[in-house]
């Protein structure tokens, strides 16, 4: 069976090698927030041979909120890379244990079904969250979901807020150690 696979590098027709959940239609959109860091995120996922990855990218406000990249490795643990607000350089933070990756996946379970949440606001930080999953049997990752979040609060967008909170908390907890 042939399928058309679309990702950041364009579309290609290939034999279906792997049964996975259908991608969110939002995933084929080009990055809207920090495209350069999203490109780096995808390249690092390839270099690390990650089996899954999440990224949280931000811009706006006085100096944005920094970028967070979480790469799940073959051993089940995860590498966390953070870019400080304002883009003053990237650093590798304390890794996430395999047991905590299981919890992370549970917390992120509903992410792929979300759509953008954008509320107008003055000087708001814009977030774009990206989920990378295998497209071909353990050969490469590609975008499954890419959603934008602006002014997501516990009251206006509780699921979006929860995902923001989870990804930001992972970065913060490891930066404090």
C-alpha positions in Angstrom: 0.0 0.0 0.0 1.4 3.4 -0.9 0.8 6.5 1.2 1.7 10.2 0.8 3.8 11.3 3.8 4.1 15.0 4.4 6.5 16.6 6.9 8.9 19.5 7.3 10.9 18.4 4.2 7.9 18.2 1.9 5.7 15.3 0.7 6.8 11.9 -0.6 5.0 8.7 -1.7 6.3 5.6 0.0 5.2 2.2 0.9 3.4 2.0 4.2 5.9 0.5 6.7 4.4 1.3 10.0 0.9 1.5 11.5 0.5 4.6 13.5 -2.2 7.0 14.5 -3.2 9.5 11.8 -1.4 12.8 12.1 -3.2 15.8 13.3 -3.9 18.0 10.1 -2.1 20.9 12.0 1.2 19.0 11.8 1.7 19.7 8.1 1.8 23.5 8.7 5.2 25.1 8.6 6.6 26.2 12.0 5.1 29.6 13.1 7.2 30.1 16.3 11.0 29.9 16.3 11.4 27.9 13.0 15.2 27.9 13.4 15.0 26.1 16.8 12.3 23.7 15.4 14.7 22.8 12.6 17.5 22.2 15.2 15.0 20.2 17.3 14.3 17.8 14.3 18.0 17.6 13.4 18.9 16.7 17.0 16.2 14.1 17.2 17.8 12.4 14.1 21.3 12.7 15.5 20.3 11.2 18.9 18.2 8.5 17.2 15.3 9.5 19.4 12.3 7.3 19.4 9.9 10.2 20.2 10.3 13.9 21.1 8.4 16.9 22.4 9.4 20.5 21.9 8.0 23.7 23.3 9.0 26.9 21.4 8.2 30.4 22.4 8.4 34.0 21.2 7.0 37.3 22.3 6.8 39.2 25.6 10.0 40.9 26.6 12.4 38.0 25.8 10.2 35.0 25.1 10.1 32.1 27.6 12.9 30.0 26.2 12.7 26.7 24.2 12.5 23.2 25.6 13.3 20.0 23.7 12.8 16.6 25.1 14.2 13.6 23.3 13.1 10.0 24.3 16.1 7.7 23.7 16.2 4.0 22.9 16.9 3.1 26.5 13.6 4.7 27.6 15.2 7.7 29.3 15.0 11.3 27.8 17.5 14.0 27.2 16.3 17.5 27.9 17.8 20.5 26.1 16.8 24.1 27.1 17.4 27.4 25.4 17.4 30.3 27.8 14.9 33.1 27.2 16.2 35.5 24.6 18.2 32.6 22.9 21.4 33.1 24.8 22.5 29.5 24.2 21.4 25.9 24.6 22.3 23.7 27.5 21.7 20.0 28.3 19.8 19.6 31.5 19.5 16.6 33.9 18.0 13.7 32.0 14.5 12.3 32.6 14.5 8.7 33.9 12.7 5.9 32.0 10.2 5.7 34.8 9.5 9.5 34.5 9.2 9.2 30.7 6.3 6.7 31.3 4.6 9.4 33.4 5.4 12.1 30.8 3.8 10.0 28.1 0.7 9.6 30.3 0.5 13.4 30.9 0.9 14.1 27.2 -1.6 11.4 26.0 -4.2 13.8 24.8 -1.9 16.3 23.1 -2.1 15.0 19.6 -5.9 15.6 19.5 -5.7 19.3 20.3 -6.1 22.2 17.9 -4.5 25.7 18.1 -5.7 27.9 21.0 -5.1 31.6 20.2 -6.6 34.4 22.2 -5.8 38.0 21.4 -3.6 39.7 23.9 -1.2 42.6 24.2 2.4 41.5 24.5 1.5 37.8 25.0 4.0 35.0 24.6 3.2 32.7 21.7 4.0 29.0 22.2 4.2 26.3 19.6 4.3 22.7 20.9 5.6 19.9 18.6 5.3 16.2 19.0 7.7 14.0 16.9 6.9 10.3 16.3 8.3 7.5 14.1 7.0 7.7 10.5 8.9 4.7 9.3 9.8 1.7 11.4 12.4 3.2 13.7 14.2 5.0 10.8 13.1 8.6 11.3 10.9 10.9 13.3 8.6 13.5 11.8 6.0 15.9 13.1 2.8 14.3 14.2 1.3 17.4 15.8 2.2 21.1 15.9 -0.1 23.4 17.7 0.1 27.1 18.7 -1.0 28.4 22.1 -1.4 32.0 23.0 -2.9 33.0 26.4 -3.9 29.4 27.3 -5.0 29.5 30.9 -6.5 27.0 33.3 -9.9 28.6 32.8 -9.9 29.2 29.0 -7.9 26.2 27.7 -7.3 23.6 30.5 -5.8 20.9 28.3 -3.4 23.3 26.6 -2.5 24.9 29.9 -1.7 21.4 31.3 0.6 20.6 28.5 2.4 23.9 28.7 2.7 23.5 32.5 4.1 19.9 32.1 6.8 20.8 29.5 7.8 24.0 31.3 8.0 22.1 34.7 10.3 19.5 33.2 12.7 22.3 32.1 12.4 24.2 35.3 13.0 21.2 37.6 16.1 20.2 35.7 17.5 23.7 35.5 17.2 24.1 39.3 19.4 21.0 39.9 
